[in-house]
Amino acid sequence: MKLSPKAAIEVCREAAKRNLWILGIDGGHWFNPGFRPDGSASWTYNKPNDYKSKLTENNKLAIDNIKEDTADGYTAFLVTISKPY
């Protein structure tokens, strides 16, 4: 699902509340209709061994990335989420 910047940030916040890990954010541009991803606007974080203690920090980094990409002109995002192991 392609998300607006505001919706993508809300997904990251909700994921943190549910103890879900943000694995990646892919930014792109929304054209009516259609989404064009941009490979240079991709953020990925690999889970460290102690990832549960880093979940809040990781999801904040994902939100910061969305805000930076939005400032750079990206208008739509894909958010990849993982359940804890």
PDB file of N, CA, C and O in Angstrom, chain B, residues numbered from 101:
ATOM      1  N   MET B 101       0.844  -1.161   0.000  1.00  0.00           N
ATOM      2  CA  MET B 101       0.000   0.000   0.000  1.00  0.00           C
ATOM      3  C   MET B 101       0.899   1.237   0.000  1.00  0.00           C
ATOM      4  O   MET B 101       1.847   1.335   0.780  1.00  0.00           O
ATOM      5  N   LYS B 102       0.588   2.155  -0.871  1.00  0.00           N
ATOM      6  CA  LYS B 102       1.342   3.399  -0.927  1.00  0.00           C
ATOM      7  C   LYS B 102       0.721   4.372   0.060  1.00  0.00           C
ATOM      8  O   LYS B 102      -0.501   4.497   0.138  1.00  0.00           O
ATOM      9  N   LEU B 103       1.571   5.062   0.814  1.00  0.00           N
ATOM     10  CA  LEU B 103       1.094   5.937   1.878  1.00  0.00           C
ATOM     11  C   LEU B 103       1.586   7.363   1.690  1.00  0.00           C
ATOM     12  O   LEU B 103       2.684   7.592   1.183  1.00  0.00           O
ATOM     13  N   SER B 104       0.767   8.313   2.102  1.00  0.00           N
ATOM     14  CA  SER B 104       1.208   9.704   2.153  1.00  0.00           C
ATOM     15  C   SER B 104       2.254   9.821   3.263  1.00  0.00           C
ATOM     16  O   SER B 104       2.350   8.932   4.109  1.00  0.00           O
ATOM     17  N   PRO B 105       3.035  10.898   3.275  1.00  0.00           N
ATOM     18  CA  PRO B 105       4.002  11.059   4.365  1.00  0.00           C
ATOM     19  C   PRO B 105       3.340  10.996   5.745  1.00  0.00           C
ATOM     20  O   PRO B 105       3.851  10.335   6.650  1.00  0.00           O
ATOM     21  N   LYS B 106       2.222  11.672   5.903  1.00  0.00           N
ATOM     22  CA  LYS B 106       1.521  11.680   7.193  1.00  0.00           C
ATOM     23  C   LYS B 106       1.086  10.270   7.588  1.00  0.00           C
ATOM     24  O   LYS B 106       1.258   9.870   8.740  1.00  0.00           O
ATOM     25  N   ALA B 107       0.528   9.521   6.652  1.00  0.00           N
ATOM     26  CA  ALA B 107       0.082   8.152   6.936  1.00  0.00           C
ATOM     27  C   ALA B 107       1.263   7.237   7.243  1.00  0.00           C
ATOM     28  O   ALA B 107       1.169   6.392   8.134  1.00  0.00           O
ATOM     29  N   ALA B 108       2.372   7.391   6.520  1.00  0.00           N
ATOM     30  CA  ALA B 108       3.554   6.556   6.759  1.00  0.00           C
ATOM     31  C   ALA B 108       4.103   6.797   8.166  1.00  0.00           C
ATOM     32  O   ALA B 108       4.501   5.854   8.850  1.00  0.00           O
ATOM     33  N   ILE B 109       4.124   8.050   8.592  1.00  0.00           N
ATOM     34  CA  ILE B 109       4.584   8.371   9.947  1.00  0.00           C
ATOM     35  C   ILE B 109       3.647   7.753  10.977  1.00  0.00           C
ATOM     36  O   ILE B 109       4.102   7.212  11.985  1.00  0.00           O
ATOM     37  N   GLU B 110       2.360   7.829  10.733  1.00  0.00           N
ATOM     38  CA  GLU B 110       1.393   7.244  11.662  1.00  0.00           C
ATOM     39  C   GLU B 110       1.555   5.721  11.736  1.00  0.00           C
ATOM     40  O   GLU B 110       1.422   5.141  12.813  1.00  0.00           O
ATOM     41  N   VAL B 111       1.837   5.077  10.615  1.00  0.00           N
ATOM     42  CA  VAL B 111       2.086   3.627  10.613  1.00  0.00           C
ATOM     43  C   VAL B 111       3.300   3.310  11.484  1.00  0.00           C
ATOM     44  O   VAL B 111       3.274   2.344  12.247  1.00  0.00           O
ATOM     45  N   CYS B 112       4.353   4.100  11.382  1.00  0.00           N
ATOM     46  CA  CYS B 112       5.551   3.878  12.203  1.00  0.00           C
ATOM     47  C   CYS B 112       5.239   4.052  13.686  1.00  0.00           C
ATOM     48  O   CYS B 112       5.713   3.276  14.516  1.00  0.00           O
ATOM     49  N   ARG B 113       4.457   5.049  14.016  1.00  0.00           N
ATOM     50  CA  ARG B 113       4.077   5.271  15.422  1.00  0.00           C
ATOM     51  C   ARG B 113       3.222   4.118  15.946  1.00  0.00           C
ATOM     52  O   ARG B 113       3.426   3.640  17.062  1.00  0.00           O
ATOM     53  N   GLU B 114       2.275   3.683  15.141  1.00  0.00           N
ATOM     54  CA  GLU B 114       1.408   2.572  15.549  1.00  0.00           C
ATOM     55  C   GLU B 114       2.219   1.282  15.677  1.00  0.00           C
ATOM     56  O   GLU B 114       1.973   0.477  16.574  1.00  0.00           O
ATOM     57  N   ALA B 115       3.179   1.090  14.784  1.00  0.00           N
ATOM     58  CA  ALA B 115       4.040  -0.097  14.864  1.00  0.00           C
ATOM     59  C   ALA B 115       4.793  -0.113  16.189  1.00  0.00           C
ATOM     60  O   ALA B 115       4.912  -1.161  16.824  1.00  0.00           O
ATOM     61  N   ALA B 116       5.298   1.033  16.606  1.00  0.00           N
ATOM     62  CA  ALA B 116       6.018   1.106  17.879  1.00  0.00           C
ATOM     63  C   ALA B 116       5.099   0.733  19.043  1.00  0.00           C
ATOM     64  O   ALA B 116       5.515   0.022  19.957  1.00  0.00           O
ATOM     65  N   LYS B 117       3.863   1.205  19.014  1.00  0.00           N
ATOM     66  CA  LYS B 117       2.901   0.876  20.075  1.00  0.00           C
ATOM     67  C   LYS B 117       2.624  -0.622  20.131  1.00  0.00           C
ATOM     68  O   LYS B 117       2.354  -1.171  21.199  1.00  0.00           O
ATOM     69  N   ARG B 118       2.693  -1.278  18.980  1.00  0.00           N
ATOM     70  CA  ARG B 118       2.395  -2.716  18.899  1.00  0.00           C
ATOM     71  C   ARG B 118       3.657  -3.577  18.929  1.00  0.00           C
ATOM     72  O   ARG B 118       3.602  -4.780  18.672  1.00  0.00           O
ATOM     73  N   ASN B 119       4.797  -2.951  19.246  1.00  0.00           N
ATOM     74  CA  ASN B 119       6.089  -3.648  19.307  1.00  0.00           C
ATOM     75  C   ASN B 119       6.452  -4.311  17.989  1.00  0.00           C
ATOM     76  O   ASN B 119       6.951  -5.436  17.964  1.00  0.00           O
ATOM     77  N   LEU B 120       6.199  -3.608  16.900  1.00  0.00           N
ATOM     78  CA  LEU B 120       6.575  -4.084  15.569  1.00  0.00           C
ATOM     79  C   LEU B 120       7.773  -3.285  15.082  1.00  0.00           C
ATOM     80  O   LEU B 120       7.894  -2.091  15.357  1.00  0.00           O
ATOM     81  N   TRP B 121       8.641  -3.950  14.364  1.00  0.00           N
ATOM     82  CA  TRP B 121       9.901  -3.397  13.894  1.00  0.00           C
ATOM     83  C   TRP B 121       9.742  -2.864  12.474  1.00  0.00           C
ATOM     84  O   TRP B 121       9.246  -3.575  11.601  1.00  0.00           O
ATOM     85  N   ILE B 122      10.157  -1.622  12.233  1.00  0.00           N
ATOM     86  CA  ILE B 122      10.167  -1.077  10.876  1.00  0.00           C
ATOM     87  C   ILE B 122      11.440  -1.571  10.194  1.00  0.00           C
ATOM     88  O   ILE B 122      12.547  -1.212  10.593  1.00  0.00           O
ATOM     89  N   LEU B 123      11.273  -2.387   9.176  1.00  0.00           N
ATOM     90  CA  LEU B 123      12.423  -2.927   8.448  1.00  0.00           C
ATOM     91  C   LEU B 123      12.909  -1.989   7.357  1.00  0.00           C
ATOM     92  O   LEU B 123      14.107  -1.917   7.084  1.00  0.00           O
ATOM     93  N   GLY B 124      11.986  -1.273   6.736  1.00  0.00           N
ATOM     94  CA  GLY B 124      12.405  -0.416   5.629  1.00  0.00           C
ATOM     95  C   GLY B 124      11.350   0.594   5.238  1.00  0.00           C
ATOM     96  O   GLY B 124      10.156   0.417   5.481  1.00  0.00           O
ATOM     97  N   ILE B 125      11.830   1.656   4.626  1.00  0.00           N
ATOM     98  CA  ILE B 125      10.984   2.712   4.079  1.00  0.00           C
ATOM     99  C   ILE B 125      11.460   2.956   2.654  1.00  0.00           C
ATOM    100  O   ILE B 125      12.652   3.155   2.421  1.00  0.00           O
ATOM    101  N   ASP B 126      10.546   2.943   1.714  1.00  0.00           N
ATOM    102  CA  ASP B 126      10.873   3.260   0.325  1.00  0.00           C
ATOM    103  C   ASP B 126      10.069   4.478  -0.090  1.00  0.00           C
ATOM    104  O   ASP B 126       8.838   4.463  -0.071  1.00  0.00           O
ATOM    105  N   GLY B 127      10.772   5.521  -0.463  1.00  0.00           N
ATOM    106  CA  GLY B 127      10.119   6.756  -0.883  1.00  0.00           C
ATOM    107  C   GLY B 127       9.980   6.818  -2.389  1.00  0.00           C
ATOM    108  O   GLY B 127      10.727   6.178  -3.129  1.00  0.00           O
ATOM    109  N   GLY B 128       9.014   7.594  -2.823  1.00  0.00           N
ATOM    110  CA  GLY B 128       8.794   7.773  -4.250  1.00  0.00           C
ATOM    111  C   GLY B 128       7.847   8.926  -4.492  1.00  0.00           C
ATOM    112  O   GLY B 128       7.644   9.782  -3.631  1.00  0.00           O
ATOM    113  N   HIS B 129       7.278   8.928  -5.672  1.00  0.00           N
ATOM    114  CA  HIS B 129       6.380  10.014  -6.071  1.00  0.00           C
ATOM    115  C   HIS B 129       5.034   9.432  -6.472  1.00  0.00           C
ATOM    116  O   HIS B 129       4.965   8.430  -7.184  1.00  0.00           O
ATOM    117  N   TRP B 130       3.966  10.070  -6.009  1.00  0.00           N
ATOM    118  CA  TRP B 130       2.619   9.671  -6.381  1.00  0.00           C
ATOM    119  C   TRP B 130       2.186  10.494  -7.579  1.00  0.00           C
ATOM    120  O   TRP B 130       2.215  11.724  -7.554  1.00  0.00           O
ATOM    121  N   PHE B 131       1.788   9.797  -8.620  1.00  0.00           N
ATOM    122  CA  PHE B 131       1.210  10.430  -9.800  1.00  0.00           C
ATOM    123  C   PHE B 131      -0.199   9.878  -9.920  1.00  0.00           C
ATOM    124  O   PHE B 131      -0.409   8.680  -9.730  1.00  0.00           O
ATOM    125  N   ASN B 132      -1.145  10.708 -10.223  1.00  0.00           N
ATOM    126  CA  ASN B 132      -2.540  10.271 -10.254  1.00  0.00           C
ATOM    127  C   ASN B 132      -2.898   9.728 -11.622  1.00  0.00           C
ATOM    128  O   ASN B 132      -3.069  10.516 -12.552  1.00  0.00           O
ATOM    129  N   PRO B 133      -3.020   8.414 -11.790  1.00  0.00           N
ATOM    130  CA  PRO B 133      -2.783   7.363 -10.811  1.00  0.00           C
ATOM    131  C   PRO B 133      -1.373   6.812 -10.943  1.00  0.00           C
ATOM    132  O   PRO B 133      -0.749   6.933 -11.998  1.00  0.00           O
ATOM    133  N   GLY B 134      -0.885   6.224  -9.901  1.00  0.00           N
ATOM    134  CA  GLY B 134       0.366   5.491  -9.957  1.00  0.00           C
ATOM    135  C   GLY B 134       1.422   5.970  -8.986  1.00  0.00           C
ATOM    136  O   GLY B 134       1.447   7.131  -8.580  1.00  0.00           O
ATOM    137  N   PHE B 135       2.290   5.048  -8.629  1.00  0.00           N
ATOM    138  CA  PHE B 135       3.389   5.295  -7.707  1.00  0.00           C
ATOM    139  C   PHE B 135       4.682   4.979  -8.428  1.00  0.00           C
ATOM    140  O   PHE B 135       4.812   3.922  -9.045  1.00  0.00           O
ATOM    141  N   ARG B 136       5.640   5.889  -8.354  1.00  0.00           N
ATOM    142  CA  ARG B 136       6.957   5.644  -8.933  1.00  0.00           C
ATOM    143  C   ARG B 136       7.983   5.665  -7.802  1.00  0.00           C
ATOM    144  O   ARG B 136       8.314   6.733  -7.287  1.00  0.00           O
ATOM    145  N   PRO B 137       8.490   4.485  -7.411  1.00  0.00           N
ATOM    146  CA  PRO B 137       9.507   4.451  -6.359  1.00  0.00           C
ATOM    147  C   PRO B 137      10.818   5.038  -6.863  1.00  0.00           C
ATOM    148  O   PRO B 137      11.084   5.056  -8.065  1.00  0.00           O
ATOM    149  N   ASP B 138      11.618   5.511  -5.942  1.00  0.00           N
ATOM    150  CA  ASP B 138      12.925   6.073  -6.264  1.00  0.00           C
ATOM    151  C   ASP B 138      13.957   5.320  -5.434  1.00  0.00           C
ATOM    152  O   ASP B 138      13.962   5.425  -4.208  1.00  0.00           O
ATOM    153  N   GLY B 139      14.809   4.577  -6.078  1.00  0.00           N
ATOM    154  CA  GLY B 139      15.799   3.759  -5.387  1.00  0.00           C
ATOM    155  C   GLY B 139      16.735   4.533  -4.482  1.00  0.00           C
ATOM    156  O   GLY B 139      17.326   3.955  -3.570  1.00  0.00           O
ATOM    157  N   SER B 140      16.884   5.829  -4.714  1.00  0.00           N
ATOM    158  CA  SER B 140      17.778   6.614  -3.866  1.00  0.00           C
ATOM    159  C   SER B 140      17.092   7.051  -2.572  1.00  0.00           C
ATOM    160  O   SER B 140      17.735   7.636  -1.700  1.00  0.00           O
ATOM    161  N   ALA B 141      15.797   6.774  -2.441  1.00  0.00           N
ATOM    162  CA  ALA B 141      15.050   7.141  -1.230  1.00  0.00           C
ATOM    163  C   ALA B 141      14.615   5.882  -0.497  1.00  0.00           C
ATOM    164  O   ALA B 141      13.439   5.708  -0.178  1.00  0.00           O
ATOM    165  N   SER B 142      15.578   5.008  -0.235  1.00  0.00           N
ATOM    166  CA  SER B 142      15.285   3.744   0.433  1.00  0.00           C
ATOM    167  C   SER B 142      16.069   3.683   1.739  1.00  0.00           C
ATOM    168  O   SER B 142      17.278   3.918   1.757  1.00  0.00           O
ATOM    169  N   TRP B 143      15.381   3.369   2.823  1.00  0.00           N
ATOM    170  CA  TRP B 143      15.994   3.277   4.148  1.00  0.00           C
ATOM    171  C   TRP B 143      15.764   1.874   4.676  1.00  0.00           C
ATOM    172  O   TRP B 143      14.641   1.370   4.646  1.00  0.00           O
ATOM    173  N   THR B 144      16.825   1.241   5.161  1.00  0.00           N
ATOM    174  CA  THR B 144      16.724  -0.115   5.695  1.00  0.00           C
ATOM    175  C   THR B 144      17.498  -0.189   6.996  1.00  0.00           C
ATOM    176  O   THR B 144      18.575   0.391   7.130  1.00  0.00           O
ATOM    177  N   TYR B 145      16.940  -0.905   7.943  1.00  0.00           N
ATOM    178  CA  TYR B 145      17.638  -1.117   9.203  1.00  0.00           C
ATOM    179  C   TYR B 145      17.603  -2.594   9.528  1.00  0.00           C
ATOM    180  O   TYR B 145      16.529  -3.191   9.600  1.00  0.00           O
ATOM    181  N   ASN B 146      18.751  -3.182   9.723  1.00  0.00           N
ATOM    182  CA  ASN B 146      18.825  -4.594  10.093  1.00  0.00           C
ATOM    183  C   ASN B 146      18.735  -4.723  11.605  1.00  0.00           C
ATOM    184  O   ASN B 146      19.311  -3.925  12.345  1.00  0.00           O
ATOM    185  N   LYS B 147      18.011  -5.730  12.049  1.00  0.00           N
ATOM    186  CA  LYS B 147      17.804  -5.903  13.480  1.00  0.00           C
ATOM    187  C   LYS B 147      19.083  -6.360  14.177  1.00  0.00           C
ATOM    188  O   LYS B 147      19.692  -7.355  13.784  1.00  0.00           O
ATOM    189  N   PRO B 148      19.483  -5.628  15.211  1.00  0.00           N
ATOM    190  CA  PRO B 148      20.603  -6.118  16.024  1.00  0.00           C
ATOM    191  C   PRO B 148      20.115  -7.243  16.935  1.00  0.00           C
ATOM    192  O   PRO B 148      18.911  -7.475  17.047  1.00  0.00           O
ATOM    193  N   ASN B 149      21.039  -7.933  17.578  1.00  0.00           N
ATOM    194  CA  ASN B 149      20.656  -9.029  18.476  1.00  0.00           C
ATOM    195  C   ASN B 149      19.749  -8.558  19.603  1.00  0.00           C
ATOM    196  O   ASN B 149      18.858  -9.288  20.036  1.00  0.00           O
ATOM    197  N   ASP B 150      19.974  -7.343  20.076  1.00  0.00           N
ATOM    198  CA  ASP B 150      19.160  -6.811  21.169  1.00  0.00           C
ATOM    199  C   ASP B 150      18.096  -5.856  20.630  1.00  0.00           C
ATOM    200  O   ASP B 150      17.834  -4.805  21.214  1.00  0.00           O
ATOM    201  N   TYR B 151      17.487  -6.240  19.503  1.00  0.00           N
ATOM    202  CA  TYR B 151      16.596  -5.318  18.807  1.00  0.00           C
ATOM    203  C   TYR B 151      15.408  -4.860  19.643  1.00  0.00           C
ATOM    204  O   TYR B 151      14.907  -3.756  19.429  1.00  0.00           O
ATOM    205  N   LYS B 152      14.943  -5.670  20.586  1.00  0.00           N
ATOM    206  CA  LYS B 152      13.779  -5.245  21.378  1.00  0.00           C
ATOM    207  C   LYS B 152      14.070  -3.963  22.141  1.00  0.00           C
ATOM    208  O   LYS B 152      13.188  -3.115  22.283  1.00  0.00           O
ATOM    209  N   SER B 153      15.290  -3.809  22.633  1.00  0.00           N
ATOM    210  CA  SER B 153      15.643  -2.588  23.354  1.00  0.00           C
ATOM    211  C   SER B 153      15.842  -1.415  22.397  1.00  0.00           C
ATOM    212  O   SER B 153      15.877  -0.264  22.833  1.00  0.00           O
ATOM    213  N   LYS B 154      15.972  -1.686  21.118  1.00  0.00           N
ATOM    214  CA  LYS B 154      16.214  -0.647  20.112  1.00  0.00           C
ATOM    215  C   LYS B 154      14.972  -0.319  19.288  1.00  0.00           C
ATOM    216  O   LYS B 154      15.045   0.517  18.388  1.00  0.00           O
ATOM    217  N   LEU B 155      13.843  -0.948  19.568  1.00  0.00           N
ATOM    218  CA  LEU B 155      12.650  -0.795  18.743  1.00  0.00           C
ATOM    219  C   LEU B 155      12.198   0.659  18.648  1.00  0.00           C
ATOM    220  O   LEU B 155      11.942   1.151  17.549  1.00  0.00           O
ATOM    221  N   THR B 156      12.096   1.345  19.763  1.00  0.00           N
ATOM    222  CA  THR B 156      11.647   2.739  19.755  1.00  0.00           C
ATOM    223  C   THR B 156      12.615   3.609  18.972  1.00  0.00           C
ATOM    224  O   THR B 156      12.201   4.453  18.178  1.00  0.00           O
ATOM    225  N   GLU B 157      13.909   3.399  19.198  1.00  0.00           N
ATOM    226  CA  GLU B 157      14.935   4.166  18.482  1.00  0.00           C
ATOM    227  C   GLU B 157      14.849   3.909  16.976  1.00  0.00           C
ATOM    228  O   GLU B 157      14.916   4.844  16.179  1.00  0.00           O
ATOM    229  N   ASN B 158      14.703   2.651  16.593  1.00  0.00           N
ATOM    230  CA  ASN B 158      14.617   2.295  15.180  1.00  0.00           C
ATOM    231  C   ASN B 158      13.411   2.953  14.514  1.00  0.00           C
ATOM    232  O   ASN B 158      13.536   3.529  13.433  1.00  0.00           O
ATOM    233  N   ASN B 159      12.253   2.870  15.151  1.00  0.00           N
ATOM    234  CA  ASN B 159      11.053   3.426  14.543  1.00  0.00           C
ATOM    235  C   ASN B 159      11.121   4.945  14.480  1.00  0.00           C
ATOM    236  O   ASN B 159      10.546   5.545  13.573  1.00  0.00           O
ATOM    237  N   LYS B 160      11.817   5.587  15.431  1.00  0.00           N
ATOM    238  CA  LYS B 160      12.033   7.033  15.365  1.00  0.00           C
ATOM    239  C   LYS B 160      12.935   7.372  14.180  1.00  0.00           C
ATOM    240  O   LYS B 160      12.698   8.362  13.487  1.00  0.00           O
ATOM    241  N   LEU B 161      13.964   6.564  13.943  1.00  0.00           N
ATOM    242  CA  LEU B 161      14.837   6.783  12.783  1.00  0.00           C
ATOM    243  C   LEU B 161      14.047   6.662  11.485  1.00  0.00           C
ATOM    244  O   LEU B 161      14.281   7.415  10.540  1.00  0.00           O
ATOM    245  N   ALA B 162      13.114   5.718  11.437  1.00  0.00           N
ATOM    246  CA  ALA B 162      12.269   5.561  10.248  1.00  0.00           C
ATOM    247  C   ALA B 162      11.426   6.817  10.026  1.00  0.00           C
ATOM    248  O   ALA B 162      11.307   7.295   8.898  1.00  0.00           O
ATOM    249  N   ILE B 163      10.842   7.349  11.097  1.00  0.00           N
ATOM    250  CA  ILE B 163      10.039   8.574  10.997  1.00  0.00           C
ATOM    251  C   ILE B 163      10.910   9.742  10.550  1.00  0.00           C
ATOM    252  O   ILE B 163      10.500  10.531   9.699  1.00  0.00           O
ATOM    253  N   ASP B 164      12.104   9.856  11.117  1.00  0.00           N
ATOM    254  CA  ASP B 164      13.020  10.933  10.716  1.00  0.00           C
ATOM    255  C   ASP B 164      13.355  10.833   9.233  1.00  0.00           C
ATOM    256  O   ASP B 164      13.446  11.847   8.540  1.00  0.00           O
ATOM    257  N   ASN B 165      13.538   9.600   8.749  1.00  0.00           N
ATOM    258  CA  ASN B 165      13.827   9.397   7.330  1.00  0.00           C
ATOM    259  C   ASN B 165      12.664   9.852   6.456  1.00  0.00           C
ATOM    260  O   ASN B 165      12.877  10.490   5.425  1.00  0.00           O
ATOM    261  N   ILE B 166      11.455   9.535   6.852  1.00  0.00           N
ATOM    262  CA  ILE B 166      10.274   9.966   6.087  1.00  0.00           C
ATOM    263  C   ILE B 166      10.223  11.492   6.037  1.00  0.00           C
ATOM    264  O   ILE B 166       9.965  12.070   4.982  1.00  0.00           O
ATOM    265  N   LYS B 167      10.467  12.138   7.165  1.00  0.00           N
ATOM    266  CA  LYS B 167      10.446  13.606   7.214  1.00  0.00           C
ATOM    267  C   LYS B 167      11.512  14.206   6.301  1.00  0.00           C
ATOM    268  O   LYS B 167      11.249  15.183   5.599  1.00  0.00           O
ATOM    269  N   GLU B 168      12.714  13.626   6.307  1.00  0.00           N
ATOM    270  CA  GLU B 168      13.791  14.113   5.437  1.00  0.00           C
ATOM    271  C   GLU B 168      13.432  13.921   3.968  1.00  0.00           C
ATOM    272  O   GLU B 168      13.624  14.824   3.154  1.00  0.00           O
ATOM    273  N   ASP B 169      12.913  12.748   3.633  1.00  0.00           N
ATOM    274  CA  ASP B 169      12.542  12.484   2.241  1.00  0.00           C
ATOM    275  C   ASP B 169      11.396  13.388   1.789  1.00  0.00           C
ATOM    276  O   ASP B 169      11.362  13.822   0.637  1.00  0.00           O
ATOM    277  N   THR B 170      10.467  13.668   2.686  1.00  0.00           N
ATOM    278  CA  THR B 170       9.370  14.577   2.356  1.00  0.00           C
ATOM    279  C   THR B 170       9.916  15.973   2.067  1.00  0.00           C
ATOM    280  O   THR B 170       9.476  16.631   1.124  1.00  0.00           O
ATOM    281  N   ALA B 171      10.869  16.421   2.872  1.00  0.00           N
ATOM    282  CA  ALA B 171      11.495  17.730   2.647  1.00  0.00           C
ATOM    283  C   ALA B 171      12.226  17.766   1.305  1.00  0.00           C
ATOM    284  O   ALA B 171      12.365  18.825   0.694  1.00  0.00           O
ATOM    285  N   ASP B 172      12.692  16.594   0.853  1.00  0.00           N
ATOM    286  CA  ASP B 172      13.381  16.497  -0.444  1.00  0.00           C
ATOM    287  C   ASP B 172      12.414  16.344  -1.609  1.00  0.00           C
ATOM    288  O   ASP B 172      12.845  16.239  -2.758  1.00  0.00           O
ATOM    289  N   GLY B 173      11.113  16.329  -1.330  1.00  0.00           N
ATOM    290  CA  GLY B 173      10.124  16.309  -2.401  1.00  0.00           C
ATOM    291  C   GLY B 173       9.429  14.990  -2.663  1.00  0.00           C
ATOM    292  O   GLY B 173       8.619  14.899  -3.585  1.00  0.00           O
ATOM    293  N   TYR B 174       9.724  13.956  -1.873  1.00  0.00           N
ATOM    294  CA  TYR B 174       9.046  12.674  -2.061  1.00  0.00           C
ATOM    295  C   TYR B 174       7.637  12.756  -1.481  1.00  0.00           C
ATOM    296  O   TYR B 174       7.427  13.363  -0.430  1.00  0.00           O
ATOM    297  N   THR B 175       6.675  12.146  -2.167  1.00  0.00           N
ATOM    298  CA  THR B 175       5.271  12.336  -1.805  1.00  0.00           C
ATOM    299  C   THR B 175       4.536  11.061  -1.406  1.00  0.00           C
ATOM    300  O   THR B 175       3.383  11.131  -0.980  1.00  0.00           O
ATOM    301  N   ALA B 176       5.172   9.903  -1.533  1.00  0.00           N
ATOM    302  CA  ALA B 176       4.509   8.639  -1.191  1.00  0.00           C
ATOM    303  C   ALA B 176       5.551   7.648  -0.681  1.00  0.00           C
ATOM    304  O   ALA B 176       6.723   7.706  -1.054  1.00  0.00           O
ATOM    305  N   PHE B 177       5.099   6.737   0.181  1.00  0.00           N
ATOM    306  CA  PHE B 177       6.028   5.821   0.834  1.00  0.00           C
ATOM    307  C   PHE B 177       5.436   4.423   0.968  1.00  0.00           C
ATOM    308  O   PHE B 177       4.225   4.242   1.087  1.00  0.00           O
ATOM    309  N   LEU B 178       6.335   3.444   0.943  1.00  0.00           N
ATOM    310  CA  LEU B 178       6.014   2.062   1.290  1.00  0.00           C
ATOM    311  C   LEU B 178       6.727   1.783   2.608  1.00  0.00           C
ATOM    312  O   LEU B 178       7.897   2.132   2.763  1.00  0.00           O
ATOM    313  N   VAL B 179       6.041   1.161   3.553  1.00  0.00           N
ATOM    314  CA  VAL B 179       6.629   0.849   4.853  1.00  0.00           C
ATOM    315  C   VAL B 179       6.624  -0.665   5.014  1.00  0.00           C
ATOM    316  O   VAL B 179       5.584  -1.305   4.860  1.00  0.00           O
ATOM    317  N   THR B 180       7.788  -1.241   5.325  1.00  0.00           N
ATOM    318  CA  THR B 180       7.901  -2.680   5.551  1.00  0.00           C
ATOM    319  C   THR B 180       8.051  -2.915   7.046  1.00  0.00           C
ATOM    320  O   THR B 180       8.923  -2.335   7.694  1.00  0.00           O
ATOM    321  N   ILE B 181       7.189  -3.773   7.587  1.00  0.00           N
ATOM    322  CA  ILE B 181       7.123  -4.016   9.031  1.00  0.00           C
ATOM    323  C   ILE B 181       7.354  -5.499   9.301  1.00  0.00           C
ATOM    324  O   ILE B 181       6.994  -6.354   8.492  1.00  0.00           O
ATOM    325  N   SER B 182       7.963  -5.790  10.459  1.00  0.00           N
ATOM    326  CA  SER B 182       8.188  -7.175  10.862  1.00  0.00           C
ATOM    327  C   SER B 182       7.685  -7.396  12.282  1.00  0.00           C
ATOM    328  O   SER B 182       7.773  -6.510  13.132  1.00  0.00           O
ATOM    329  N   LYS B 183       7.160  -8.587  12.523  1.00  0.00           N
ATOM    330  CA  LYS B 183       6.815  -8.985  13.887  1.00  0.00           C
ATOM    331  C   LYS B 183       8.104  -9.303  14.621  1.00  0.00           C
ATOM    332  O   LYS B 183       9.089  -9.697  13.996  1.00  0.00           O
ATOM    333  N   PRO B 184       8.116  -9.138  15.938  1.00  0.00           N
ATOM    334  CA  PRO B 184       9.309  -9.529  16.697  1.00  0.00           C
ATOM    335  C   PRO B 184       9.473 -11.044  16.671  1.00  0.00           C
ATOM    336  O   PRO B 184       8.497 -11.787  16.569  1.00  0.00           O
ATOM    337  N   TYR B 185      10.712 -11.485  16.763  1.00  0.00           N
ATOM    338  CA  TYR B 185      11.003 -12.927  16.755  1.00  0.00           C
ATOM    339  C   TYR B 185      11.112 -13.448  18.155  1.00  0.00           C
ATOM    340  O   TYR B 185      11.353 -14.639  18.353  1.00  0.00           O
TER     341      TYR B 185
END
